[in-house]
């Protein structure tokens, strides 16, 4: 797909919900009271509501405690208007999901940098939006463009940004945004809600690698629903699955490489097998070896 064709899937305007999320969440800390004094009277200008007031208590430049604006009730940091702010820019990164404009069954995502630049006239600061990473998820395929160039593999833009900027650039994903975007699409039933929290609680996922898996492998949905969620996690963590899953299978038996009898035994036992344990069980069953699920659980991890 050409880049120009891919862009047709995306809305041309910044939505009110995206604006609200950027303002109220991603850049919530980017609210300032700029103070100045004239004839001994101090005034303060709020960059959030664009209103001025006269503080009852004298404010100090970069004081430790934030101050509440009496108009909009925002908690603001205090800065002196007369001091230099050449490098005063607040930035954050958001992943934002929407339905495709062209295909209401497709899901799109943009990774957007939002910034507020206070180096100039602080009374005219506006939130700026820029995005160079685009994803299109459709049944059977997904596409990733980075700075206009299509990548062979869908990768997390958040991971790339973290590598480039370290931990300094905050990244945000909205669960309610995804919930609205997937409604009415096949991705609504993909069990995406189960994969928003990674082992590292400080890690923020943009979820694009999950939706890439769900687009290419519909079996992700029923693997999650019948207790094989660990296999999906293994894919997301890039851990080996030892060939235990046939990801392109169009039935549960083909995906798990098991017979109906074996599948029923797994369901009834409620035993959760790791990729290596399942691979050992498949190996034994194919050769009619007298191996139970309990056996597979006990010695499967030693299987090479």
N, C-alpha and C positions, 0 to 999 in steps of 0.2 A: 504494500500500500504506500502510495506517495504521501509525503508529509502534508501537502495541501488537502489531499482527500481525507486524511485523518483528522485534520482540524475542523472539518465540516461536522464532525460528531459533537463538537464542543459548543456551548453557548457563547455568544459574543460579548455579553455583558456580565459584570460582576453582580451576582444576586444579592438581595437584601439579607438573606440568611448568612451568606459568606461575609458580607460587610459586618454584620452583627457579631459573628464568631471572631473575626479578626479584632474588632474593637473591644469586645467584652471578655475575650479569653486570651488570644495569642498576644495582643498588645495591651493587655489590661494594666500592666505596670508602666506603660508609656503615658503617664498623666503627670503634668507638672503645673506648679504655681510659679510663674515668673514674677519676681518681686522687684520693685524699684521705689525710690523715695524722692519726693519733691517737697521742699519747705518743711521737712520733718515729718511728713505724712507718708506712710507706706501703703502702696497699692499692690494687689496681686492679681495676675491674669491666669485663668485656668485654661489649659490647652484642650481640655476635654469638652467643656460646654461653651468655650469662647466668651466667658463673662468675667468681668472685673469686680473686685470687692476690696474693702479696706479692712485688713485683719485687726482684731481687737488687741491681740498680743503680737509683739514684733517677731517676725520670722527671720531665720538666718539661712544663708546660702549653704546647701548640702547638709542641713541639719539631719540628725539621725532619724527622728520620728517623722512619718508622713503627716500631712495636714489635710483635713477634710474641707473640700470646697463647699461653702454654704449654699451654693446654687444647685449643683448636680449631685452633691454628697459623695463625690469621688474622693478616694484617698490619694493624695498627690505628693510627689517629691518636690522639694523647694529648690529653685535655682535663681540666682541673681541675674537680672536681664542684662546688666552692663558688663558681665564677664565673658571672655571668649568661649565659644562652643563649636569650634571648627570641626571636631570629630564627634559631635553629639548626634548620634543616629541610633535608633532602636530598631532591631530586626527580629523576625521570627519566620519559621517555615510551617506551612499548613499543607496537609494533603486533603483535597476536597473532591468528593464523589457526587456525580450527577447521572441522570439518565442521558443516553445519547440523544442528540437532536434528530439524528437520521433514523435511528432504530430504537424503538421504545423497549426492546428486550435486551439491549446492550447497556453496559455500564462503562462510564468513563471516569477517569481520575486525573487531576492536575496537582502537581506539587508547586505551591505558590509561595514566593517570598513576599512578605509584607514588611514595610519599613516606614518609619516616620523620621524625617530629617529636620533637626532643630538648628542646623548650622546657620540658617538664614533668619528671615523674619518669623519669629515664633508665633505670631498671630495668624499666619497663613499656612501653617503646617497641615498637610493632608496625608492620609494613608495611601501609600503607593503599592501597587500590585504588579508583580512580574512572575511569569512562569515559562519555563523552558523544558519541562518534563511532562509528557503526556502519555496516558495509558488508555487503551480501548480494550474492553473485555467482551467477547462475544462467545456464544456456545461453540466450543471446539477450537477456539484460538484466542490469543491475546497479543497485543502489539504495544511496543514501547518505543517512544521517540525521545531522545535526549538531545537538546539543542538542535532540533531539526533532523537529526540522523537516527534512522531506525536501528535499534540494537537487536542482535540475534537472540538475546536472552532477556527475559523480563527480570529486572533486579530492583531492589529497594532503593529508591532515591534518597530516603532518609539515611540509609547506610552509607551511601556515597557522600552525602553532605556531612555526616559525622566524621568520615575519614578526612574530608577536605578541611573542615573547620574545627574538628575536635568537639568537645562537649559544650563549647561556648554559644552555639546558635540553638535556641530552643525550638523544638519540633512538636507539632500538635496534630492529633487525629481525633475526630469527633464521631463517637458511636451513634449518636442521634442523626448525624448527617448521613452515615452509611445506611441506617435503617430507612430513612426517607428515600434514598437513591435506589436501593435494591427492590423496593416495593413494586410488585407487578412484573418483576423480571425473574428469570430462572435462578438468579443468585440469591433471591429472597430465602430459598430453602437450602442453601449451601452449607448451613450450620456455621457461618462465619463468626457468630457470636462466641463460639467456643475457642476462638484463636486470637483474641485481642490481648490476652495477658501472657507475656513470655516469662520464662524462668527468672530472668533478671528484671526485677520490678522497676528499675530505672530506665529500662529500654522502652522507647516509644516506637511502636510499629506503624508503618503507613498502610499495612494490610495488602499491598499490591501483589506480593508474592503468594499470598493465600488466594486472592481472586484469580491469579494466573493459573494456579493449580485447579481451582474449581472450574475455570473455563475449559481447560484442556482435558481434565479428568473428572467427568461427572460422578465417578465412583466415590469421590471425596465425601459427598453427602451421606451415602449409606454406610460407608466405613465409619464415619463419625457417629451415626445413629445406632450402630449395633455393637459399639464398644471397641473399635479399632482406631480410635483417635490418635494413639501413639504413632501409628504409621504416617499419618498426615503431619504430625509434629516432627517426625524424623525427616520428612521431606523439607519442611520449613527450616529446620536446623541444619540441613545438608548432611544428616547422618545416614549411614548405610541402611538399606532395608533388605539386603541380601537376596534380592530377587523374589521375595516372598509374595509380592503383590504384582499382578499384571494390571498396570494402571489403565490400559486401553480396553480392558474387558467390558463387555456390555451386559454382563449379569454378575451377580454376587459370587456364584460358583466359579466363574472364569477369573474374576478379580482375585479371589482368594485361593485359586487352584485347588479346590476341594470338592468332594461330592456332596450331594444333598444330605446324606447320612452324617458325614463329618461336620457339615455346617450346622446341622440340627444339634449335634452333640456339643459343639462350642457354644451355641446359643443357650442350651439348657443348663450347661455347667456354669455359665457366667464367669468362666476363667478368662482372664485377660492375658494374651500372649504377646511377648515382645517380637520384633521382626525375626530375630535369630531363632526363637522358640517355635514360631510358626513355620519357619523354613525347615527346621528339623522334623516337625510333625508332618509336613507335606512329603518330605523325603521318605519317612517311615511308612506313611499310608500308601504311597505309590508303590512301594515294594512289599506291601502286605505284612509289614512287621508288626508284632503285637505291642504297639506303643500307645499308651493312653495320653490324654491331655495332661494328666498329672505327671506322667513320665516326661513329656515334652517340657513342662514347666520346670522340672527338677534338673534335667540334663541338657536342655536345648541350648543354653548359653555356652556350653562346652563344645557344641557341634561346630565343626569347621568344614 
